[in-house]
Amino acid sequence: MRAARFHSYGSPGVLVVEDAPEPHAGEGSVRIKVHATSVNPIDVLVRAGHLAQFLPLTLPAIPGRDAVGVVDEVGPGVTDTQVGDRVFGLGGVSDTTAEFAILTAWSATPEGWTTAQAAAAGLASATAAGVIDALGDLNGKTFLVEGASGAVGSAAAAFARAAGATVIGTGRESNHPYLESLGVLPTTYGPGLAQRVAILAPGGVDAALHSAPSDSLPELLSIVGNTSRVVTVIDHDGAARLGVKSVSARNDSTLLRYAAALGRDGLYTPRVDHEFSVTDIVKAHTLAESGNGKVVVTQP
């Protein structure tokens, strides 16, 4: 099969498109003919070697954590999916940007989503759903999302809105119309956040999510005032130091099906900012590394 691979850790330039061995579905997994994958922050970190001590790979490795495609192999023990189903989901640590990929968590793709949107949903929605699960009932609560215009932040905002929360979200001013389209009350990043949030939520904030690469976790805790009601998906060391919750995506089909159900109801549309062909994988990773929007990579 054709796949993007890297033979050594490094910059996006280490990526090449070449022939690679085909994977096959094992116990509790499915193989898909990949239509598209997304480039997530963890994909950039893994490729660069920043996580090699904690997530060692056998090189050459295929980048990618999530994908969308059509099931063409069903492994033993899988009873709820069949060949021909269109699904999105999660693979291993790094293995989906290829002609075929193995998923160990997946969901049927909502008809209203484009291929690119479904590709962008896997890791972002699993992470966001884990955040909502960690915070519990948000009905009638006020929820602050630091980084609400990003893939995880916008998913968490949509999920919280669906759960009955009032959502305040930070983002660049150019993204405020997008946040308003989600039903989010927008504000900006940076110093003075507590004062700006107090104007938008005079009754206080009940919970907060830290989903932007910022050092604002202590301020979010100060705003909420309760360690059990603040979650980070970015600063895991800070979470341990401050005693707040830390959430990472897990390969759990239940989380993906929750996201898909909201998608079918029109309550969640994954964000996509840029699309590239796999033949432009270096450009895709270069743009993703800049943090300038959600990047999706399509297969021919």
C-alpha positions in Angstrom: 0.0 0.0 0.0 1.0 3.7 -0.3 1.6 5.5 2.9 3.2 8.5 4.4 6.2 7.5 6.5 9.2 8.9 8.4 12.4 6.9 8.8 13.8 9.2 11.4 12.4 11.8 13.8 12.6 15.4 12.8 11.0 18.3 10.9 8.2 17.8 8.4 10.8 17.2 5.7 11.5 13.7 7.1 8.1 12.6 5.7 7.9 10.7 2.4 5.2 8.8 0.5 6.2 5.3 -0.3 5.2 1.7 -0.3 4.6 0.1 3.1 3.3 -3.3 4.3 -0.5 -3.6 4.6 -2.0 -4.0 8.1 -4.8 -6.4 8.8 -7.6 -6.4 11.3 -7.1 -8.3 14.5 -9.2 -9.0 17.5 -11.7 -6.3 18.2 -10.6 -4.0 15.3 -11.5 -3.1 11.8 -9.5 -2.2 8.8 -10.6 0.7 6.6 -9.8 1.9 3.1 -8.7 5.4 4.2 -10.4 8.4 2.6 -8.8 11.0 4.8 -6.9 11.6 8.1 -6.2 14.7 10.2 -3.0 16.1 11.6 -3.3 16.6 15.3 -0.8 18.3 17.7 0.3 14.9 19.0 1.1 13.8 15.4 3.5 16.7 15.1 5.1 15.9 18.5 5.5 12.2 17.7 7.0 12.9 14.3 9.5 15.4 15.7 10.6 12.9 18.4 9.5 15.0 21.3 7.5 12.0 22.8 10.0 9.3 21.9 10.8 8.6 25.5 7.2 8.0 26.4 5.7 6.8 23.1 8.6 5.0 21.3 7.9 3.9 17.7 9.4 1.3 15.5 10.8 3.3 12.5 9.9 3.8 9.8 6.5 4.8 11.1 3.3 6.1 9.6 2.0 9.4 11.1 -1.6 9.9 12.1 -3.9 9.0 15.0 -7.4 9.2 13.4 -9.0 8.5 10.1 -12.3 8.1 8.1 -12.9 5.5 5.5 -14.9 2.4 4.5 -14.5 -0.9 6.4 -12.9 -3.6 4.3 -11.9 -6.1 7.0 -13.6 -7.0 10.3 -11.6 -8.6 13.0 -12.7 -11.4 15.3 -15.1 -10.3 18.1 -16.5 -7.3 16.1 -20.3 -7.7 15.8 -21.6 -4.2 15.3 -19.8 -3.3 12.0 -19.6 -4.9 8.6 -17.6 -4.5 5.4 -18.9 -1.5 3.5 -19.7 0.6 6.5 -18.4 4.2 6.4 -16.8 5.0 9.8 -14.4 7.4 11.5 -12.3 6.6 14.4 -8.9 6.1 16.1 -6.0 4.0 15.3 -2.8 3.5 17.3 -0.3 6.1 18.4 0.9 6.7 14.9 -0.4 4.7 11.9 -3.3 6.1 9.9 -2.0 8.2 7.1 -2.0 5.4 4.6 -4.1 3.6 2.0 -5.3 1.2 4.8 -5.5 1.7 8.5 -6.6 -0.3 11.6 -9.1 1.3 13.9 -9.7 0.1 17.5 -12.4 2.6 18.2 -14.9 3.9 15.7 -18.4 5.1 14.9 -20.6 5.3 11.8 -20.1 8.6 10.1 -23.1 11.1 10.2 -24.5 11.7 6.7 -24.3 15.4 7.1 -20.5 15.4 7.6 -18.1 15.8 4.7 -15.2 13.4 4.4 -12.8 16.1 5.7 -15.1 16.8 8.7 -15.3 13.1 9.6 -11.5 12.9 9.3 -11.1 15.8 11.7 -13.5 14.3 14.3 -11.8 11.3 15.7 -9.2 12.5 18.2 -10.8 15.9 18.8 -14.2 14.6 19.6 -12.9 11.7 21.7 -10.8 14.2 23.7 -13.7 16.6 24.1 -16.2 13.9 25.0 -13.8 12.8 27.7 -13.7 16.3 29.1 -17.5 16.5 29.3 -17.5 13.0 30.9 -15.0 14.2 33.5 -17.0 17.3 34.4 -20.3 15.6 34.7 -23.7 17.4 34.5 -23.3 20.8 32.9 -27.0 21.6 32.5 -27.6 25.2 33.6 -23.9 25.7 34.3 -21.5 28.3 32.8 -18.5 26.7 31.1 -15.4 28.6 30.1 -13.3 27.2 27.2 -9.8 28.5 26.8 -9.1 27.9 23.1 -12.7 27.5 21.9 -12.0 27.9 18.2 -9.6 25.0 18.1 -10.6 21.4 17.1 -10.9 20.1 20.7 -12.2 23.4 22.2 -14.9 23.8 19.6 -16.0 20.2 20.0 -16.2 20.6 23.8 -18.1 23.9 23.4 -20.6 22.1 21.1 -21.0 19.2 23.5 -21.4 21.5 26.5 -24.1 23.5 24.7 -25.9 20.3 23.8 -25.8 19.4 27.5 -27.5 22.7 28.5 -24.5 24.9 29.4 -23.8 28.5 28.7 -20.4 28.6 27.1 -17.8 31.4 27.1 -14.9 30.8 24.7 -11.6 32.5 24.1 -10.1 33.0 20.7 -8.5 35.4 18.3 -10.9 38.2 17.3 -10.9 36.9 13.8 -12.5 33.7 15.1 -15.2 35.4 17.1 -17.8 35.1 14.4 -17.2 31.4 14.2 -17.6 31.1 18.0 -20.8 33.1 17.8 -22.1 30.6 15.2 -21.6 27.9 17.8 -23.7 29.8 20.3 -20.5 30.6 22.3 -20.0 34.0 24.0 -16.6 35.0 22.7 -13.8 36.9 24.4 -10.1 37.2 23.8 -7.0 35.5 25.2 -4.4 37.0 27.5 -4.2 39.3 30.5 -7.4 40.5 32.1 -9.3 37.3 31.2 -10.9 37.1 34.6 -12.3 40.7 34.3 -13.6 40.0 30.8 -15.2 36.8 31.8 -16.8 38.5 34.9 -18.7 40.8 32.5 -20.0 37.9 30.4 -20.8 35.7 33.5 -21.7 38.0 36.5 -23.0 34.9 38.3 -19.6 33.2 38.0 -18.1 30.3 36.1 -18.9 26.7 37.1 -16.3 24.8 35.0 -13.4 25.5 32.7 -11.4 23.7 30.0 -7.8 24.6 29.1 -7.4 23.6 25.5 -5.1 26.3 24.2 -1.2 26.2 24.3 -1.2 28.9 26.9 0.0 29.4 30.5 -3.5 30.3 31.7 -4.3 27.2 33.7 -3.7 28.9 37.1 -6.0 31.8 36.1 -8.7 29.4 35.0 -8.5 27.7 38.4 -8.7 31.1 40.1 -11.8 32.0 38.0 -13.6 28.7 38.8 -12.3 28.2 42.3 -12.6 24.4 42.4 -9.9 22.0 41.2 -12.5 19.3 40.4 -14.2 21.6 37.9 -11.1 22.6 35.8 -9.8 20.3 33.1 -6.7 20.6 30.9 -5.9 18.6 27.7 -2.7 20.6 27.2 -0.7 21.1 30.5 -0.5 17.7 32.2 2.4 18.7 34.4 0.4 21.8 35.5 -2.6 19.7 36.3 -0.5 17.5 38.6 1.0 20.6 40.2 -2.3 22.4 40.7 -4.5 19.4 41.4 -6.9 20.0 38.5 -8.1 17.2 36.1 -6.1 16.1 33.1 -7.8 14.4 30.2 -6.3 12.6 27.2 -8.1 10.9 24.4 -8.8 7.2 24.8 -9.8 4.7 22.2 -13.4 4.3 23.3 -16.1 3.9 20.6 -18.7 5.1 23.1 -17.2 8.6 23.0 -17.1 8.6 19.2 -20.7 7.5 18.9 -21.7 10.3 21.3 -20.0 12.8 18.9 -21.7 11.2 15.9 -25.1 11.3 17.5 -24.7 15.1 18.1 -23.5 15.4 14.5 -26.6 13.6 13.2 -28.7 16.1 15.2 -26.8 19.0 13.7 -25.3 19.9 17.1 -21.7 19.2 16.2 -19.8 19.9 13.0 -16.0 19.2 13.2 -13.8 22.2 12.3 -11.6 21.9 9.2 -9.4 24.8 8.0 -7.1 23.3 5.4 -7.1 20.2 3.2 -4.1 18.6 1.5 -3.5 15.5 -0.6 -1.2 12.9 1.0 1.3 13.8 -1.8 1.6 17.2 0.0 2.1 15.6 3.4 5.2 17.8 4.1 3.1 20.9 3.5 0.3 19.6 5.6 2.6 18.9 8.6 4.4 22.2 8.2 1.1 24.1 8.4 -0.2 22.0 11.2 3.0 22.6 13.1 2.4 26.4 12.8 -0.9 26.0 14.8 -2.8 27.8 12.1 -5.9 25.8 11.9 -7.1 22.2 11.6 -5.4 20.3 8.8 -6.9 17.3 7.0 -5.0 15.0 4.6 -6.9 13.2 1.9 -6.1 10.0 0.1 -6.3 9.8 -3.8 
